[in-house]
Amino acid sequence: MIEVKNIQKKFGDKVVIEEVSAQMEAGRCNLIIGASGSGKTVLMKCMVGLLNPDQGSIFYHGNNFTTMEPEAKTLIRKEIGMLFQGSALFDSLTVEENIMFPLNMFTQDTTGEKLKRVNAVLDRVNLAGVNKKYPAELSGGMKKRVALARAIVLNPKYLFCDEPNSGLDPQTSLVIDKLIRELTLEYQITTVVNTHDMNSVMEIGDYILYMYQGKKEWEGTRKEIIFSKNQRLNDFIFASEFLRDAKDMRMLEETGKIPNDRNMDQMIRP
């Protein structure tokens, strides 16, 4: 579990995050959403220690990450996996060497043990046998899966994903979402996803934090979004007329006020 308490961050005189609090549970996909400039990326950077908040605290399973000594912070960072927006694979290294990189950095395992772990995570993301390929030989979706394999190779307790579906087609995005959700549940990881993808929100949003101009505007689940009366959230999520109509239909279906396929059949029977 990761708990954020009253986080504030400024750059000069500009307040980018203001008094944000949230609780992100293990075994759930925790999504941070919001328009560009809403503060969601800065919040994630504070959570992983790339930025220091000006006030407030971040707790990893009850341990205050913001006040830890450097050695203790290093131990926490070893438990963090990161999926970067552009995958951040090393072009000059093979898939196998890319995934082995964290193992070389943080373990004393033998080459055989490392290779066994590499093959295990490649198999888990359905990419068995691509060890010797280079990133340039992979599709966008394959690169994301290799990056995800690298992110989980150290068996992290925490997984951060920055725009995991950026640059992917809708079908491939669903594959990545499904994989992230499966890994989260399978290993009971505390997963935090920074995303603009509304399909991800509706598919895997166990907990959703909506940021607006540096503040927490709304929090809830993907089911609760359908019934939200928060106008800013609705304008962001259901920006198009088509999506607004879909939301209205879904609300009526959920409340039983319009017929679904089954009771439609019953209605048209003589």
C-alpha positions in Angstrom: 0.0 0.0 0.0 1.1 3.6 -0.7 -0.4 6.4 1.2 0.0 10.1 0.1 -0.8 12.7 2.8 -1.2 16.4 2.2 1.4 16.5 -0.6 2.3 20.0 -1.9 4.9 20.9 -4.5 5.9 24.2 -5.9 8.2 25.3 -8.7 9.1 28.9 -7.8 5.9 30.7 -6.9 3.7 28.3 -8.9 1.9 25.6 -6.8 1.8 22.5 -8.9 0.3 20.1 -6.3 -1.8 21.4 -3.5 -2.7 19.4 -0.4 -3.3 16.1 -2.2 -4.0 12.9 -0.2 -4.8 9.4 -1.5 -4.5 5.8 -0.5 -3.5 3.2 -3.1 -4.0 -0.4 -2.1 -2.0 -3.5 -3.1 -3.7 -5.8 -5.7 -5.4 -2.9 -7.3 -4.8 -0.7 -10.4 -4.7 2.8 -9.0 -5.1 5.4 -11.8 -4.1 9.0 -11.7 -5.9 11.0 -14.4 -6.2 14.6 -15.4 -5.6 17.1 -18.2 -2.1 18.2 -19.2 -0.7 20.5 -16.4 -3.0 19.0 -13.8 -0.1 17.8 -11.6 -0.5 14.1 -12.1 3.0 13.5 -13.5 4.6 15.6 -10.7 2.6 13.6 -8.1 4.0 10.4 -9.6 7.5 11.7 -9.6 7.2 12.6 -5.9 5.9 9.2 -5.2 8.9 7.4 -6.7 11.4 9.9 -5.2 12.4 11.8 -8.4 11.1 14.9 -6.8 10.9 15.9 -3.1 7.6 17.4 -2.0 7.7 20.7 -0.2 5.3 19.4 2.4 3.4 16.3 3.3 4.4 12.7 3.5 4.4 9.5 1.3 4.2 6.2 3.1 5.2 2.8 1.7 3.4 0.2 3.8 3.5 2.5 6.8 7.1 3.7 6.3 7.6 7.4 5.7 9.5 7.5 2.4 9.9 11.3 2.5 12.0 11.3 5.7 14.0 8.1 5.2 17.7 8.0 5.2 19.2 7.5 1.7 20.1 3.9 2.4 16.5 3.1 3.4 15.2 4.9 0.3 17.4 2.7 -1.8 15.9 -0.4 -0.4 12.4 0.9 -1.2 13.5 1.8 -4.8 14.6 -1.8 -5.3 11.0 -2.8 -4.7 9.7 -0.4 -7.4 9.2 -1.4 -11.0 8.8 1.4 -13.6 7.2 1.3 -17.0 8.2 4.5 -18.8 6.0 6.3 -21.4 8.4 5.6 -24.3 9.4 2.2 -23.0 13.0 3.5 -22.5 14.7 0.4 -23.9 18.4 0.6 -24.7 18.6 0.4 -28.5 22.0 -1.1 -28.5 21.0 -4.0 -26.2 19.0 -7.1 -27.1 15.7 -7.8 -25.4 17.5 -10.2 -23.1 20.1 -7.7 -22.2 17.5 -5.0 -21.6 15.6 -7.1 -19.1 18.7 -8.4 -17.5 19.9 -4.8 -16.8 18.1 -4.4 -13.4 19.3 -7.9 -12.4 22.9 -6.9 -13.1 22.4 -3.7 -11.1 20.8 -5.0 -8.0 21.5 -8.7 -7.6 24.5 -11.0 -7.3 22.8 -13.9 -9.1 24.7 -16.1 -11.5 24.3 -15.6 -15.3 22.3 -18.8 -15.4 19.9 -17.6 -12.7 19.5 -14.2 -14.4 18.7 -15.8 -17.7 16.2 -18.1 -16.1 14.4 -15.1 -14.6 14.5 -13.2 -17.9 12.9 -16.2 -19.7 10.3 -16.4 -17.0 9.1 -12.8 -17.4 9.3 -12.9 -21.2 7.0 -16.0 -21.1 4.7 -14.2 -18.7 4.2 -11.3 -21.1 3.8 -13.7 -24.0 7.1 -12.9 -25.7 9.0 -16.2 -25.3 11.8 -16.6 -27.8 12.5 -12.9 -28.6 15.6 -12.8 -26.4 18.1 -11.9 -29.2 16.0 -9.3 -31.0 16.8 -5.6 -30.7 14.2 -3.0 -29.9 14.2 -1.7 -33.5 12.9 -5.1 -34.6 9.9 -4.9 -32.3 6.4 -3.4 -32.8 5.2 -0.8 -30.4 3.1 -3.2 -28.4 6.0 -5.7 -28.2 8.3 -2.9 -26.9 5.8 -2.1 -24.2 5.6 -5.8 -23.1 9.4 -6.0 -23.0 9.5 -2.8 -20.9 6.8 -4.4 -18.6 8.9 -7.6 -18.3 11.9 -5.5 -17.3 9.7 -3.6 -14.8 8.7 -6.9 -13.0 11.9 -8.8 -13.3 12.9 -8.0 -9.7 9.5 -9.0 -8.4 8.5 -5.5 -7.3 6.0 -4.7 -4.6 5.1 -1.5 -6.4 4.7 -0.9 -10.1 4.5 2.6 -11.7 3.3 3.0 -15.3 3.6 6.3 -17.0 1.1 6.5 -19.9 1.5 2.8 -20.7 -0.7 3.0 -23.8 0.9 6.1 -25.4 1.3 5.6 -29.1 -0.5 2.3 -29.2 -3.6 1.4 -31.2 -6.8 0.6 -29.2 -6.6 -3.1 -29.6 -3.0 -3.3 -28.4 -3.8 -0.9 -25.6 -6.4 -3.4 -24.3 -3.7 -6.1 -24.4 -1.4 -4.0 -22.2 -4.2 -3.0 -19.8 -5.2 -6.7 -19.4 -1.6 -7.6 -18.8 -1.0 -4.9 -16.2 -4.2 -5.9 -14.4 -3.3 -9.6 -14.4 0.2 -9.0 -13.0 -1.3 -6.7 -10.4 -3.7 -9.3 -9.1 -1.3 -12.3 -9.6 1.5 -10.8 -7.5 -0.6 -8.4 -5.4 1.4 -5.4 -6.5 0.5 -1.8 -5.7 0.1 -0.5 -9.2 0.0 3.2 -10.0 -0.9 4.2 -13.6 -0.6 7.7 -14.9 -2.9 7.8 -18.0 -4.9 9.9 -20.5 -6.5 6.7 -21.9 -10.2 6.6 -21.0 -10.4 3.0 -22.1 -7.9 2.2 -19.3 -10.0 4.1 -16.8 -13.1 2.1 -17.6 -11.2 -1.3 -18.0 -8.8 -1.4 -15.0 -9.7 1.6 -12.8 -10.0 -0.1 -9.4 -9.2 3.3 -7.8 -9.1 6.6 -9.8 -7.7 9.9 -8.6 -8.8 12.8 -10.8 -6.5 15.8 -10.6 -7.6 19.3 -11.6 -5.2 22.3 -11.4 -3.0 20.6 -8.9 -5.8 19.5 -6.5 -7.6 16.2 -5.9 -11.0 16.9 -7.6 -12.5 13.4 -7.3 -11.7 9.9 -6.3 -13.6 6.6 -6.8 -13.9 3.5 -8.9 -14.6 3.0 -12.6 -18.2 2.1 -11.7 -18.6 5.2 -9.6 -17.5 7.4 -12.5 -20.7 6.5 -14.4 -22.8 8.1 -11.6 -20.5 11.0 -10.8 -22.1 14.4 -10.6 -18.8 16.2 -10.7 -19.0 18.4 -13.7 -15.3 18.8 -14.2 -14.8 15.1 -14.1 -17.7 14.4 -16.5 -16.4 17.1 -18.9 -12.9 15.4 -18.9 -14.0 11.8 -19.1 -17.0 12.2 -21.4 -15.7 15.0 -23.6 -17.5 14.0 -26.8 -21.2 13.9 -27.4 -21.0 10.2 -28.2 -19.4 9.4 -24.9 -21.9 11.5 -23.0 -24.7 9.6 -24.7 -23.0 6.3 -23.8 -22.7 7.4 -20.1 -26.4 8.3 -20.0 -27.3 4.9 -21.5 -25.0 3.1 -19.1 -26.6 4.9 -16.1 -30.1 3.9 -17.3 -29.0 0.3 -17.8 -27.3 0.1 -14.3 -30.5 1.5 -12.7 -32.7 -0.8 -14.7 -34.7 2.0 -16.3 -34.2 0.8 -19.9 -34.4 -2.7 -21.2 -31.3 -4.8 -21.8 -31.3 -7.5 -24.4 -32.9 -10.1 -22.1 -35.9 -8.1 -20.9 -36.3 -6.5 -24.4 -37.1 -10.0 -25.6 -39.6 -10.4 -22.8 -41.2 -7.0 -23.8 -41.7 -7.9 -27.4 -43.3 -11.3 -26.7 -47.1 -11.3 -27.3 
